[in-house]
Amino acid sequence: MRSWIIIIIIVIIDQLTKFYSKLFDFSFGFFRLNYVENTGAAFGILKGYNLLLILISIVVLVIISYYLFVIKNNYAVYGLGFILSGTIGNLIDRIFFGYVRDFIDFGFWPAFNIADSFITIGGIILLYLLIKDEI
């Protein structure tokens, strides 16, 4: 139950930051807030395949939702919850806008958003647990 509250909070934060990111253009050294509309997935792959990316996201949501009920390891639940919340945040963008709103830009890396950050953090948590053989 606690994981669903965290998921909802992350999705709300993601959507709010994406909404406000369009209003600000900020630069500090190599860090910029730079609004970008990404029609693809990570690193711009599969540009223009919005329907396919929506379908993949739905499949990911179903699989992760199932495992959230099955897995007993709290850390794995948080990892899966982070991935689920990021997927939901980007899926909302794909359905309502036809692209994902990215805005965090370090210059040397493609722009990304809060949802992408939580997907990455969740993946790192799960990878660590797999390496430690705790899942």
Buried (B, 14 or more C-beta within 10 A) or exposed (E): EEBEEBBEEBBEBBBEBBEEBEEEEEEEEEEBBBBBEBBBBBEEEBEEBBEEBBEBBEEBBEEBEEBBEEBEEEBBBBBBBBBBBBBBBBBBBBEEEEBBBBBBBEEEEBBBBBBBBBBBBBBEBBEEBEEEEEB
